[in-house]
Amino acid sequence: MEVLKIATAGSVDDGKSTLIGRLLYDTKSLTEDKLEAIRKSSEKKGYDYLDFSLATDGLVAEREQGITIDVAHIYFSTPTRSYIIADTPGHVEYTRNMVTGASTSQVAIILIDARKGVIEQTYRHFFINNLLRVKDVIVAVNKMDLVGYSEEIFNDIRENFELLNEKSTYGEQRLNYIPVSALKGDNVAARSENMPWYEGETLLEHLEKLEIADVSDKSKFRFPVQTVIRPKTEEFHDFRGYAGKIYGGDLKVGDEVTVLPSLKTSRIKEIFFFDQTFDKAGAGSSVTLTLEDEINITRGDMLVKTDELPRVEKEINAIVCWMDNKQLRPGTKYIVQHNTNSVLSKIDVIRNNIATDFSGVLEANNQLGLNEIGEVQIKLSKPIFYDDYTENRSNGAFILIDAHTNATAGVGFING
């Protein structure tokens, strides 16, 4: 079954947790004991409705404050596909959490409170999704029941968001606006009788019809080698397979490939998925490949089509989102984890700090602090084989690891 990955973003009290809970309820994805707990808690609070936000705010601190403070992954399904929602906090101090949630998502849902309209946090939510090249964005104008289901208010919010969209790379085709009431269920899974003026799809209908594809799906073939398989059995004594995941493009038996960094070439002999062989495989497939020639290949190497070579450099420019309490400064050393390749690096230059409201760049003062985003130049101890992030999300992204603590300190998106 196909899986669609969704990132959500919203300001405090925009009703994001309620919207997700409503989706779970309407798709019958809540267990009976969870539903009973929601009923009891809602009655205890004196509500005459089910408080669906309780379905997602699982941490004690979240329940007490009524806010989302960490990334949670929520799973639900319909008869046609499965969904994974990255429920992220929307406050500026949790920018790193938003980046984490959106980094692997194919669609984003940005919530806007119909009473407040487009606010400062909306700018940041949209900026991060634009930065991370999330393929589609749904602008869910929530709490329409509190503004009398007003078409005029919805249209005003849409016009204001379109002014923001002019600063992005999305255009009109990848944005959709849906008026909803998560609390009442209007236009979430069922079409609303309270908004006859809206003739578009419900939120769930739109999610069901979205093409499941990533930006990298139509890019060039990239296959970072995860592990080399050499069975210790008589039956497979001479077997040498290379296991990993295909990031971008597709592959067929007989295709000529180049191994990086050795630049040796061969052709695909077999494509295995578990114990079955296939003639071809597409982006997102986890497979084991064999080659016609014996080549010395190890974890961290990459297979590419011979006529689709990536860039190979010892110096990269990247946009970095800093996630560590310790500031990023020039001269500091980190491990760059790029796919399966680990490379020691040194921060050479911090060019600027990027404002997350589309207003441009700011003076970085040679440092990046927690949750700040900036343009950074990095020198590597050995070359890596990469694409610009705009061309291949997987092969253009990396993380910075603190060699002393082994903690993830930042995430980067290569731009040359």
Stockholm file with secondary structure:
# STOCKHOLM 1.0

chainA/1-416         MEVLKIATAGSVDDGKSTLIGRLLYDTKSLTEDKLEAIRKSSEKKGYDYLDFSLATDGLVAEREQGITIDVAHIYFSTPTRSYIIADTPGHVEYTRNMVTGASTSQVAIILIDARKGVIEQTYRHFFINNLLRVKDVIVAVNKMDLVGYSEEIFNDIRENFELLNEKSTYGEQRLNYIPVSALKGDNVAARSENMPWYEGETLLEHLEKLEIADVSDKSKFRFPVQTVIRPKTEEFHDFRGYAGKIYGGDLKVGDEVTVLPSLKTSRIKEIFFFDQTFDKAGAGSSVTLTLEDEINITRGDMLVKTDELPRVEKEINAIVCWMDNKQLRPGTKYIVQHNTNSVLSKIDVIRNNIATDFSGVLEANNQLGLNEIGEVQIKLSKPIFYDDYTENRSNGAFILIDAHTNATAGVGFING
#=GR chainA/1-416 SS CCEEEEEEECCTTSCHHHHHHHHHHHTTCSCHHHHHHHHHHHHHTTCSSCCGGGGTCCSHHHHHHTSCCSCEEEEEECSSCEEEEEECCCSGGGHHHHHHHHTTCSEEEEEEETTTCSCHHHHHHHHHHHHTTCSEEEEEEECGGGGTTCHHHHHHHHHHHHHHHTTSSCCSTTEEEEECBTTTTBTTTBCCSSCTTCCSCCHHHHHHHSCCCCGGGGSCCEEEEEEEECCCSSTTTTCCEEEEECCSSEEETTCEEEEETTTEEEEEEEEEETTEEESEEETTCEEEEEESSCCCCCTTCEEEETTSCCEEEEEEEEEEEECCSSCBCTTCEEEEEETTEEEEEEEEEEEEEECTTSSCEECCTTCBCTTCEEEEEEEEEEEEEECCTTTCTTTTEEEEECTTTCCEEEEEEECC
#=GC SS_cons         CCEEEEEEECCTTSCHHHHHHHHHHHTTCSCHHHHHHHHHHHHHTTCSSCCGGGGTCCSHHHHHHTSCCSCEEEEEECSSCEEEEEECCCSGGGHHHHHHHHTTCSEEEEEEETTTCSCHHHHHHHHHHHHTTCSEEEEEEECGGGGTTCHHHHHHHHHHHHHHHTTSSCCSTTEEEEECBTTTTBTTTBCCSSCTTCCSCCHHHHHHHSCCCCGGGGSCCEEEEEEEECCCSSTTTTCCEEEEECCSSEEETTCEEEEETTTEEEEEEEEEETTEEESEEETTCEEEEEESSCCCCCTTCEEEETTSCCEEEEEEEEEEEECCSSCBCTTCEEEEEETTEEEEEEEEEEEEEECTTSSCEECCTTCBCTTCEEEEEEEEEEEEEECCTTTCTTTTEEEEECTTTCCEEEEEEECC
//
